[in-house]
Amino acid sequence: MMKPKEKCYPTGNQKIFELVAHVLLALGVVLLFASIPGWVFVALLGAALIAVGFALLKISQSWR
């Protein structure tokens, strides 16, 4: 007979991930808007930072 699944609740270390995620999102948005008429690589870096920040935000929220 199968055992019921147990949920694992972390201790609350997700706040640092949430803070880092918001900082990365803000930095990515600033870089993206600051480089619209400028260099394409900086815009790509901004988009990558937004994606990483969004992923960290989703990971930190899934631990709640």
Secondary structure, 3 states (H helix, E strand, C coil): CCCCCCCCCCCCCHHHHHHHHHHHHHHHHHHHHHCCCCCHHHHHHHHHHHHHHHHHHHHHHHCC
